[in-house]
């Protein structure tokens, strides 16, 4: 009985007893969730347009952030470093399309998946080779991002919000809105959606697949850069950050591989669920459950809804 | 010309169904076994045996297990390392609880424990497939790895949190622990790997293997043909986890001698996946090729600068290993998406027709 009490009653008593702590935990989960959602967004963009499950998305994030910081440390002004990093992400997209995707077109999904694994290794090695393996500090001030924290006295306690987190949430929302507009109202956006719908039909109306792939990988690269800056500002920039990219995978399950809103909602659910679970239920089993809670949540969810929250209904034909 | 089966008549069904119907294949296999059992222990140095052959064989065993799951049944798993960990921790726990029992018994028993855990985590495979399943198996990976680190009972409440292998002997010869010689350990691993490869080969060539392959090619069609999906998929998970569990137990007991939970992290799962894919999906031989390439390649890359007389920092070499491994993975996928096993097939065909093009 006592264990049931500890699991089902006690955490809620704690929540009600200290609402300011609850709000703080929720906020941290929310920010983490926004960043997960951004990584998942990069996955979804590429999966929709080219059917590639891009494992390298997390590494692209670290690589982009590392390029930015590395250039900045070499004395390049921050704005120029940002532009150069975007340029390098474009070159990366070009190279990936030309060297990896084009020769492997029409291969089974798992081959392309493995190819992005190869890309992951390549980028880790290259990034560490060029910029060194030491963790680097993101030049937050030089990039014009706010620092410090805002403190609110509410609910009989103190809730402190980091300004950088607020900026992250704002930038993420702006980026998602921008992407949505881009998809809905531009020529390229329509072409992207056409490719996502049906490769062959898109080809037959004169859409160049190769061009679309470059654009999609470039877009994912920019999303990766933005995510990298945000994560980098919260902690240091190093390849340890790639663990976070694995956290984006349950987000994908939850939201469905092909749904942009799914990525965002899934990200928020996972982010908040993870923090609440760790804070209120974690001590019961000795802590550290953050490392697997998201996966188990996603697994339990999959059993009931195998296509995710917003995924396309799976129709199987013989 | 070198590989012609002309004049080799099959006069019985058994001969027709043989796994190696061609005489040259049988001779080749005998030669390989001869080299593995006699030449390497006699002629190989300690480095070759302890740091190349033993890890290669153990990784190949785990790769065979994963290949049964991915290559034969079409279920992608990213949790192999965790199942290896289950085998290792089970073997550690059993052999410290009952030290007087023969260690080989515990290595095989721990395979069965890994098998049970694998079945539990394989249950979702009936509902979900493809990349969704891959991510679901990550739940096994992270949850089990967390257990290895947090559940004190598993590592006997060692202050270090690591498991250390006590010395065990078999028929009076030390096979584990510091007093065992590399050659003894090599023989133990080799015997187990050869026996289990033989079993796997019989499994995949028989009815069970046919069921698995039907499920892989299209599970609904297989179901319509009367294959029960749940038993077929769970059996694949069970066999695969058994192989992984034995490989994990061997890895800690014979190869490393001690292990932390980190030894079974996700990178090992990914490495095994590389081996299976680069070696060739649905090919036992391919598992060996893949393990050889992925394990031996970094050793060569690390040794190359010294051999060439260049002085390169160890960090640089480490980074270059990553770059070269990544580039080679992409290269092999582009050149031959069906893996090294397919290259071997093509090579055999060429040898057969030589000197004519076809």
Interface residues (C-beta under 8 A of the other chain):
Chain A: X53 X99 X100 X103 X104 X107 X108 X109 X110 X111 X113 X114 X115 X117 X118 X119 X120 X121 X122 X123 X124 X125 X126 X128 X129 X133 X246 X249 X250 X252 X253 X257 X285 X286 X288 X289 X291 X292 X295 X296 X298 X299 X302 X303 X306 X308 X316 X318
Chain B: X70 X76 X124 X127 X128 X130 X131 X132 X135 X136 X138 X139 X141 X142 X143 X145 X146 X149 X150 X218 X220 X221 X224 X266 X270 X273 X274 X277 X278 X281 X315 X316 X318 X319 X320 X321 X322 X323 X324 X325 X326 X327 X328 X329 X330 X333 X334 X337
